C-alpha cells in the first residue's frame, strides 16, 4: 500500500500544516540559537573576569588563595561569636572588614601574609572583639610585618591607637619556595581542609621590608613601631621589651620545637597585662604539633593564661 504522504492529494491537503510546523520549528531553533549565543558570550566574559580576579586572589606568592566560600565564612562567624560573645552580625561585619584589609595589604605590601584566609581573618576580627585592656601590642615573630600592619588597622577601627613592639630575628634570608596549607573546602563541606599548595616568595625577611609594610598602616602606630631583633628568650631582648605590660600579645615565632614555643609562652606570661589577649598561632595546625603540645604543658603548670577558645587554627587566651 503506497504511503499516504506520497499521495499527491494528501500532500496538497497537508502542505499548509507542514509549512506551519516548519515555521514554528524555525522560530524555536532561531530563539534557541540566540540564547546559546548569548550564553556563550556571558561565559566568555565570566572567564575573562575570573582570570583577572584570580590574579588578585589566587595562591601565587602566599599561603593559599584568598577566595573563601560562604560555608567557611559561616563557620568563622560561629567560632568568633563563641570566643568573643559578640553577635553574629557584629562578627560577620568584622570578618568582612578583615578580609578586605587582607586583600588590600597583600596587593600593596611587600612579601606575604602567612596563613590561610580563615586563620588570618579570624585573628584580625577576634582580637578587637575581645577588647584588649590597653593599647600596647607585642608581636613575637612578624615575618614581613603584614599581619602586624593589618592588626594595627583593625585596632584603629575599634577605637584603639596601638603601640607596637615586634620581636623577630629578621634573619634576612628570603622566604623562599615551599608548600603551605591552603583551604580546599567546598561550599558544602563542614570545615576547611588543608591542602598543600606551592608558595613561591623571594622577599627577604629584613627590617626595611617590615617597616615598608608598617607604613601601609597610615598612622604613627606603624611609623613609631619598635623592633627588637632576636628571640623572646634572649636576655637583652627580654630586658628591652619588659618596660611595659601588653594588652595584646601575638605569638607567631619559632614553632619548630616545644622548647621554642614554651619560651614564647613564658614571655607572654611575664609581659601580659591583666586581662590581656594572647594569640597563639598554629594551635590547630597538624603540621606544627609542637604548638599544641607546648600550650598543654604550659597551662598544666598553673599558668595565669586561660584558654578562651579557638578560631580556625589559632588559640586565644586571657591573662588573669
N, C-alpha and C positions, 0 to 999 in steps of 0.2 A: 504494500500500500504506500503510495507516494506521500512524502512528508507534507503536512499541512502548510508549512512555511514556504514550500517550493511551489505552492499553488499560486498562480498569478492573482486570482481574485482575492485570496486571503492576504497576499502581500499588499494589494491596493487598500483593502479594508483596514489592515493593521499598521500601515505606514504612519499615520498620524500618531498612533500610540508609541511606535518605535522612536519617532522623532522627538516626542515629548520626553521619553525616558533618556534618550541620548543628551538632550539639552540639560536635563536635571543632573545627570552624571557629570557632564562637563562643568556645570556651575559648582557642583560639590568638589570636583577634583581641583578646579581653579582656586576655590576657597581654601582647601587643604594645603595646596602648594604655597599659597600666600602665607598661611600660618607657619608652615615649615620654614619658609624663607625668613620670616620674622624671628622665629626661634633660633635659627642658625646665626643671625646677626646678634641676637641677645647673648647667645653662648660665646660668640667671639669677643663681644665687649666685656663679658664677665671674665674671660680668660685674660684679656689684657689688663683689666683692673686687678685681678688676683695676683698677677705676676708682679705688678708694682707694689701691692700690699705685702707680698711675700718678701720682696727686697727689704722692706722696712721691719717686718715682724718675724721672719723665719729664724732658724737656729744658727745661721752663719755667724761665727765670731762670738758666740755666747752659749750659756748653758741651756740649750733647748729653745724652742720657739716662744713667741710672745702672743699666742693666739689661744686664749683659754676658751673652754666650752662653757655653756650655760650650766651644765652639771657641776663642773669644777668650781664655778663661782658660787653656786648654791651651797656646795659643801663648805667652802671657805666662810660664807656668811654664818652657817650654823656653828662652825668652830670658833669664829671670832665672838659671836654672841655668848657662847658657853664660857669662854675665858674671861671676857670683859664685862658681861652683864648688860651690854648695850642692846638697843632694839635692833631687829633685823634690818629695818630701813636705814638706820644710822650706820650699821656695819656695812651694808651694801654700798651706801654712798661713799664711805671712806675707802673701801676696797676699789671702787671705780676710780676715785681720785688717785689712789696709789698706783693703779695700773697706768693711768695717763702719765703720771710722773715718771714711771719706769721707762715707758716708751720714749718720752721726750728726752730724758737724760742719756739713754743709750744711743739715741740718734745724734746728740750733740757732744757727748762725752768722749773721753779717751779710754780705750780698754773696754772692759765688760763688767757687768753687774752679776756676780756669781749667784747661782741658784735657779731653781725652776720658777715659773711665773707665780704659781700658788705660794711657794715658800717666801719669795721676796715681797709680794703684795700683802701676804698675811702678816709679816713682820711690820711692814710700814703702817698698816692700818691698826694693828693691835696696840703698839706702843703708846700712841697718843690717847687711845681709848682707856688705857689703864691709868691715866692721869698721874704721871711721874711727880714726885714731891718737890723737885727743883729743876732748874734749867741746865744743870751740868750733865754732860753726856761723855761717857768713856767707851771708846770702841777699841777692842783688842783684836787686831787682825783686820786690815782695811783693804788689802789688795790694791785696787786702783782708786779707791775713795768714792766710788759712785754710790754705794749704799749709804755711806755717811751723808753724802750730799742729799740724797732722796729723803733720808730721815730728818735732816735739818729742815727741809721744806715742809714735811708733814707736821713737824712740831711747830713751826711758824704758823701753819694753818690752824693749829689748835690753840693759838694764842700764847705760845711759849717762845721766847727768844733764847735759843740754846747756846751754851758754851761747850765747844767740842774739844776733847782731848783724844788723840789717836796714839796707840802703841802698836808698832809694827817693825819688823826687821828691815823692810824695804830693801831687800837684797839686791835689787837692780836687775836680776835675771828676767828675761822675757817669760811671760806666762804662756808657754808655747802650746804646741799641738798635743791633743789628748782626746779623751772622751769624757762626757759629763752626762748626768741624768736629766733627760727631758721629760715632758709629760705626754704620755701616749694614750691617755684615757679618751674614749669616745663619749658622745653625749649621753649614752645610756649606761655608762659604766658607773660603778659605785664610788670609785676613787681614782685618782691619777695613778697610773702605773709607770714607774720609772723605766725608761728605755734608753740605752746608750746612743748618744749622738756625737758626731765629731765636733770638737772645739778647736778652732784654729785661730789663735791670738798671738801676736808677736809684740805686744805692748809691754815695755819694761815696767817692773814694779819699783818706782822711784818716787822720791818726794816731789819732784817737779810735776810728775803726772798726777799725783794725788792733789796737789794744790791747783792744778789746771781744772780738775773736776770740781773741787770745792768752790771754785769761783762761779760755777754754774748755780750755786745756791742763791746768788744775787743779794747777799746781805753780809753784814760784818761777822756773822756767825761762821761763815765759810772762810772769809778773809783772815780772821783772827784765830783760826783753829790752831791748837797746839799739837805738834807732832813729836813724839819721843821714839827714837829708833832703838829697837831691841825687843826683848821678850818680857812678859809680865813678871817673870821670876828673877830678872836681873836686878841686883840691889840698887844700882844707880837709877834705873828706870822706875822701880817701885818708889824710891825716895822722891823722884821728880813729880810723880803723879799723885802722891799722897797728901798734897796740900789742900785737898777738898774732898767732900763726900758727894758721890754722884747719884743723881736721880734716875739715870738710865745707864746701864752697862751692857754692851753688846759683846758677846764672846764668840768670835769667829776666827780664832787663831789656829795654831797648830793642833790638828786632830789626829796626828799620826800615832799617838800613844796615849795611854791612860794617864801617865805622869804629866804630859804636856797639858791635857785638859784639866787635870786636878790643879795644876799651878794657876791656870786662869780662874778657876772657881775659887781658889783660896784668895786670889787677888780681889775678886768681886766680893767675897765675904768680908774682907777687910775694908774696902773702899765704898761699899754701898751705903747710901743714906737710909734712914728709916723709911720704910715703905717704898724703897727703890724698886724699879723694874729691871730684872736681869733677863737678858735674852740669850739663850744658849742655842747656837746654830748647829744644825746637823744631828739633833737628837733622834729624829725619826729616819735617819739615812742609814740604810743597811750597809752601805759602803764605808761608813765611819763608825764602826761598833764601839770604838774607844769612848765616844762621847756619852752614850747611854750608860756604859759601864762606869765611867768616871763620876757621872752625876749620882748614880746609885750609891757609890762608895762615899761620896761627899755628904749626901743627905743622911746616910746611916750614922754619921759621926756627930749628930746633934747640931747641924748647921742652923744658922739664923735665916737661911734661904728656904723658902717653902714653895713647892711646885704648885703653880696655879692651873696649868693645863698646857695643851699643845695645839698649835695651829700649823697645819701642813707638816713640815719637817723640823719645826722649831719648838723648843720648850720655853715656857715663860715662868719666871719665879718672882716672888716678892721677898724683900728683906724685912725681918721683924724690927 
